Amino acid sequence: MAKKLLPSKSEQPSEWYTTLVQLADLADYGPAKGTMILKPYGYALWEAVQAKMNPMIKERGVGNAYFPLLIPMSLLEKEAEHVEGFAPELAVVTHGGGEELEEKLAVRPTSETIMYHSYAKWIQSYRDLPLQMNQWNNVVRWEKRTMLFLRTSEFLWQEGHTAHATHEEAVDTQEWAMDMYAKTYRELLAMDGYVGYKSNSERFAGADNTLSFEALMPSGKALQACTSHDLGQNFSKAQGISFLDQNGQQQNVWQTSWGFSTRSLGGLILAHGDDNGLVLPPRMAPTQVIVVPVRGEQPVMDYCQRIVDALKGAGVRADLDHRDDESFGYKVNKWEVKGVPLAAKIGMKEVEAGVVTLKARFGGEERQISLDSLATDVPEWLEALQEAMLTGQTAYLHENTRNVSSYDEFKATLKEHKGFIEVYWNDDPEAEKRIKDETKASSRCRLENDGTTGVDFVTGEPANERWIFAQSY
């Protein structure tokens, strides 16, 4: 049976993860090193993210667009810090049509430069602002060590890019984008995390500052789950994006960019999965209820179809597994591996009693519900499961965050604790490099100022900023 092929998550986490991604029919490796094939079941998870975020993006007044995959190197090199930050990850096209190109083309690692080249043409006056666009696209960042969903050379994401007349408008958009991401993680993926600013060393190349959502995986490692950047006027000055303001003065625009990728699905798998496979939050699941007949007698199959129809009528994503070339036990295990929130096992006993026997993937609770109350009871149960999964993740996050006050205590804590460590710190790039070299831990984000003060855990000097550190993927 399928679940016997799955290694133990606690004993062999890497093997468990890579096996599960393929066993659950989410994805497979592409023929080119570091690439990934998203299969329909896996792509359906990404479609759930799109369905959640697209309305919020459009309500903000941000329109979906598409820009070219290939970027002339001259454009990329206009913003020196940006190109330096991406240089090790660039894939570059040197030949086309059998001939060497006059100018090399970068396969987009992100779209700031290609989009802002056009923004410079389109923005002339304050009346052209704000200019707000979003892409659902692919990007390429050449990775040496890859892991399906979490780190691949090509991945899918959305990337929003906005231009504004004032810095205040840009900052408001940057914060709105991170609020949208946090809402998506908590309400859809049932994952929690810390939101805060990245350090000077860790912020996006070319940004004035970067907001991040930092989730904690069962391994104790942090996952940078998404980011939102205040680009200031760095790109607008480099790309010549300026406008005539209401006073007749020429000004450079203020810009933001923000992105959420299929890495989120890797976090979802790690955060919720167990030794038996995926555990999908109901709002995220392509199939919320799977109906599995014990045997294929016609009365049983007819009854199963009535169940599916009743659930679909109530807005529940329900399916009937009517395959006749798999045993009942194999089917049950198959859907357990695929993480379907509720499984209905239907035999003649259920048919004669007019009930449905359902088992929850999360928590394992089993209930018998009458066919007549299915349309009300199942949606309520699914919502309760969704809330319980988030509650569990929030508790895990806080239970695995430690407070330390000195660097010696920090190093000692890392030896026995692989979660988040909260410290007071003054954001010193040299100190962060030393910490990385010595402990493999890095700053994840700066927490919101709560008015307290302490001492920098490295230098012992006064500090009023609280930071989260951890080892990461």
PALUMLUM-78571 format. One record per residue (C-alpha): x, y, z. Coordinates in steps of 0.1 Angstrom, whole numbers, padded with zeros to 4 digits, always signed. Each point is the difference from the previous one (the first is absolute). Example, Ala and Ser with C-alpha at 12.3 -4.5 7.8 and 13.67 -1.06 7.14 Angstrom:
2
+0123-0045+0078;+0014+0034-0007;
END
This chain:
473
+0000+0000+0000;+0011+0035-0008;+0008+0012+0035;+0025-0028+0006;+0022+0016-0027;+0003+0032+0020;+0031+0004+0023;-0005+0013+0035;-0002+0038+0001;+0018+0003+0033;+0028-0026-0008;+0005+0009-0037;-0014+0034-0006;+0016+0007-0034;-0008-0034-0014;-0036+0003+0014;-0005+0033-0017;+0013-0009-0034;-0018-0033+0000;-0033+0016+0011;+0001+0027-0026;+0001-0027-0027;-0022-0026+0018;-0028+0025+0005;+0002+0008-0037;+0009+0037+0006;+0031+0004-0021;+0029-0018-0017;+0036+0009-0011;+0004+0017-0034;+0026-0013-0024;+0022+0031+0005;+0018+0000+0033;-0018+0020+0027;-0033+0002-0018;-0034-0012+0011;-0031-0013-0017;-0032+0011+0018;-0026-0027-0004;-0038+0008+0000;-0004-0008+0037;+0029+0022+0009;-0010+0027-0024;-0034+0000+0016;+0016+0011+0032;+0016+0030-0018;-0034+0008-0016;-0015+0002+0036;+0027+0026+0008;-0009+0019-0032;-0037-0001+0008;+0006+0014+0035;+0024+0028-0010;-0012+0011-0034;-0032+0017+0012;+0020+0018+0027;+0026+0011-0025;-0026+0013-0024;-0020+0017+0027;+0031+0020+0008;+0000+0013-0035;+0029-0021-0012;-0004-0015-0035;+0013-0033-0012;+0025+0003-0029;+0028-0020-0016;+0035+0011-0009;+0027-0018-0020;+0021-0029+0014;+0033+0012-0015;+0016+0032+0013;+0029+0018-0018;+0030+0000+0023;+0004+0038-0005;-0034+0005+0018;+0010-0023+0028;+0033+0018+0005;-0016+0034+0004;-0007-0007+0037;+0035-0011+0013;-0011-0014+0034;-0028-0019-0016;+0021-0018-0026;+0027-0007+0025;-0026-0017+0023;-0012-0022-0028;+0032-0006-0019;+0008-0035+0015;-0035-0012-0009;-0004+0014-0035;-0007-0023-0030;+0013+0018-0031;-0009-0005-0037;+0031+0005-0023;-0013-0015-0033;-0032+0002-0019;-0010-0013-0034;+0034-0017-0003;+0019+0032+0004;+0018+0018+0029;-0021+0029+0013;+0013+0035-0002;-0013+0005+0035;-0004-0028+0026;-0035-0005+0014;-0007-0010+0036;-0029-0024+0007;-0019+0021+0025;+0009-0006+0036;-0026+0026+0009;-0016+0027-0022;+0010+0034+0015;+0023+0010-0029;-0022-0012-0029;-0031+0015+0014;+0015+0033+0011;+0015+0005-0035;-0036+0003-0011;-0012+0020+0030;+0025+0027-0010;-0018+0003-0033;-0035-0001+0014;+0004+0023+0029;+0002+0037-0009;-0024+0019+0024;-0014-0004+0035;-0032-0009-0018;+0017-0033-0011;+0004-0010+0037;-0003-0023+0017;+0010-0026-0026;-0006-0034+0014;+0005-0034-0017;+0003-0036+0010;+0012-0031-0018;-0007-0037+0006;+0030-0014-0017;+0032-0020+0002;+0035+0010+0009;+0034-0017-0002;+0027+0001+0027;+0027-0025-0005;+0001-0021+0031;+0029-0024+0009;-0020-0019+0026;-0036-0006-0008;-0031-0013+0017;-0034-0003-0016;-0022+0031+0007;+0024+0013+0026;+0030+0008-0022;-0001-0006-0038;+0018+0018-0028;-0033+0009-0016;-0031+0008+0021;-0034+0016-0003;-0010+0031+0020;-0019+0032-0001;+0020+0032+0000;-0016+0034+0005;+0017+0033-0011;-0014+0034+0008;+0011+0036-0006;-0012+0029+0022;+0002+0038+0002;+0009-0001+0037;+0021-0022+0024;-0030-0003+0023;-0021-0016-0027;+0027-0024-0008;+0005-0011+0036;-0038-0004+0004;+0000-0023-0030;+0030-0020+0013;-0018-0005+0033;-0033-0009-0017;+0018-0027-0021;+0015-0016+0031;-0034+0001+0018;-0015-0018-0030;+0027-0026+0001;-0004-0006+0038;-0037-0003-0005;+0005-0025-0028;+0023-0021+0021;-0022+0001+0031;-0034-0003-0016;+0007-0023-0029;+0032-0020+0008;-0007-0001+0038;+0036+0010+0006;+0013+0027+0024;+0032+0020+0002;+0017+0032+0010;-0003+0031-0021;+0028+0026+0001;+0028+0018-0019;+0031-0018-0012;+0034+0011+0011;+0023+0021-0021;+0019-0031-0011;-0032-0020-0008;-0022+0025-0017;-0007-0002-0038;+0028+0012-0022;-0009+0036-0011;-0027+0006+0027;+0001+0025+0028;-0017-0026+0022;-0018-0033-0002;-0029-0015+0019;-0001-0037+0005;-0023-0028+0013;+0021-0025+0018;-0015-0034+0007;+0014-0028+0022;+0002-0035-0015;-0001-0032+0021;+0037-0004-0005;+0005+0032+0020;+0013+0018-0030;-0015+0033-0012;-0017+0004-0034;+0000+0035-0015;-0035-0004-0013;-0004+0033-0020;+0013+0035-0002;-0011+0036-0007;+0024+0027-0008;+0002+0038+0003;+0023+0008-0030;+0001+0037+0008;+0012+0019-0031;+0030-0023-0007;-0015-0015-0032;-0018+0031-0011;+0033+0019+0000;+0019-0028-0017;-0027-0005-0026;-0010+0037-0004;-0036-0004+0012;-0012+0035+0007;-0031+0021-0001;-0011+0036-0001;-0017+0007+0034;-0030+0023+0007;+0024+0029+0006;+0017-0005-0034;+0031-0016+0016;+0017-0031-0014;+0001-0028+0026;+0011-0036+0001;-0027-0025+0009;+0000-0021+0032;-0003-0037-0006;-0009-0034+0015;+0003-0036-0010;-0014-0031+0018;+0000-0037-0007;-0016-0033+0012;+0012-0032-0017;-0006-0038-0002;+0025-0002+0029;-0031+0005+0021;-0012-0035-0011;+0032-0015+0013;-0007+0017+0033;-0035-0013+0000;+0012-0036-0005;+0026+0002+0027;-0021+0018+0025;-0031-0023-0001;+0012-0033-0014;+0005-0031+0021;+0013-0036-0003;-0031-0010-0020;+0003+0028-0026;-0014+0035-0006;-0025+0017+0023;-0017+0027-0020;-0020+0029+0016;-0036-0003-0012;+0000+0034-0017;+0032-0010-0019;-0010-0035-0010;-0009-0007-0037;-0023-0028+0014;-0015+0007+0034;-0020-0032+0003;+0009-0033-0018;-0027-0027+0000;+0014-0035-0001;-0024-0030-0006;+0008-0031+0020;-0011-0021-0030;-0014+0008-0034;-0036-0012+0003;-0025+0022-0018;-0019+0011+0031;+0032+0011+0017;+0012+0019-0031;-0034+0017-0004;+0001+0010+0037;+0036+0013-0004;-0012+0022-0029;-0028+0014+0021;+0026+0009+0027;+0022+0018-0026;-0030+0018-0015;-0012+0012+0035;+0035+0012+0009;+0006+0018-0033;-0034+0017+0004;+0013+0014+0033;+0031+0014-0016;+0023-0028+0012;+0027-0013-0024;-0009-0037+0000;+0010-0029-0022;-0009-0037-0004;+0028-0025-0004;-0017-0025-0024;+0031-0017-0012;-0005-0038-0002;+0037-0010-0004;+0010+0010+0035;-0009-0016+0033;-0020+0018+0027;+0030+0001+0023;+0023+0013-0027;-0025+0028-0008;-0002+0011+0036;+0037+0001+0004;+0004+0019-0033;-0023+0028+0011;+0016+0001+0034;+0034+0006-0017;-0016+0027-0021;-0012+0018+0031;-0037+0002-0007;-0017+0016+0031;-0029-0024+0003;-0004-0036-0014;-0034-0017-0001;+0000-0038+0001;-0033-0013-0013;-0013-0036+0001;-0034-0016+0002;-0002+0008+0037;+0001+0037-0008;-0025-0004-0029;-0026-0018+0022;+0004+0024+0029;+0000+0032-0022;+0032+0012+0016;+0035+0010-0011;+0031-0012+0019;+0027+0027-0003;+0036+0002+0014;+0020+0032+0003;+0036+0000-0013;+0010+0025+0026;-0005-0014+0035;-0015-0033-0012;-0035+0006+0014;-0027-0023-0015;-0037+0010-0001;-0032-0014-0014;-0022+0027-0015;-0035-0006-0015;-0004+0006-0037;-0026+0027+0008;+0023+0021+0021;+0032-0005-0022;-0004+0034-0017;+0002+0019+0032;+0022-0021+0023;+0028-0006-0025;+0007+0036-0008;+0000+0009+0037;+0024-0029+0007;+0024+0011-0028;+0001+0035+0014;+0007-0013+0035;+0029-0021-0014;+0014+0030-0017;+0000+0021+0032;+0014-0029+0020;+0030-0003-0024;+0008+0037+0003;-0003-0001+0037;+0024-0029+0002;+0025+0018-0022;-0002+0032+0020;+0006-0019+0032;+0030-0018-0016;+0015+0034-0011;-0001+0015+0035;+0010-0032+0018;+0031-0001-0021;+0012+0036+0004;+0026+0005+0027;+0013+0032+0015;+0037+0005+0007;+0021+0029+0011;+0036-0008-0009;+0019-0015-0029;+0013-0029+0022;-0036-0008+0009;-0010+0003-0036;+0026-0026-0011;-0009-0023+0028;-0037+0002-0008;+0006-0008-0036;+0017-0033+0010;-0032-0013+0016;-0027+0021-0017;-0005+0004-0037;-0029+0025+0000;-0001+0037+0002;+0021+0020+0024;-0011+0035+0010;+0027+0025+0010;+0007+0038+0003;+0024+0010-0028;+0012+0031-0018;+0001-0014-0036;+0037+0000-0007;+0010-0017-0033;+0034-0010+0013;-0015-0016+0031;-0025-0018-0022;+0027-0014-0022;+0019-0013+0031;-0032-0016+0013;-0007-0017-0033;+0036-0013-0003;+0000-0013+0036;-0035-0013+0004;-0016-0002-0035;-0029+0021+0015;-0011+0033-0014;-0024+0028+0009;-0034-0008-0013;-0019+0033+0007;-0003+0029+0024;-0030-0002+0022;-0024+0030+0006;+0014+0023+0026;-0019-0006+0033;+0017+0029+0019;+0024-0022+0019;+0037+0002+0001;+0029-0024+0006;+0036-0006-0010;+0014-0011-0033;+0005-0038+0004;+0034+0002-0019;+0015+0033+0013;-0018+0006+0033;-0008+0035-0011;-0034+0016+0006;-0026-0011-0025;-0037+0005-0006;-0007-0022-0030;-0011-0036+0005;+0010-0025-0028;-0007-0036-0008;+0029-0022-0010;+0001-0036-0013;+0016-0024-0023;-0018-0002-0033;-0007-0018-0033;
END
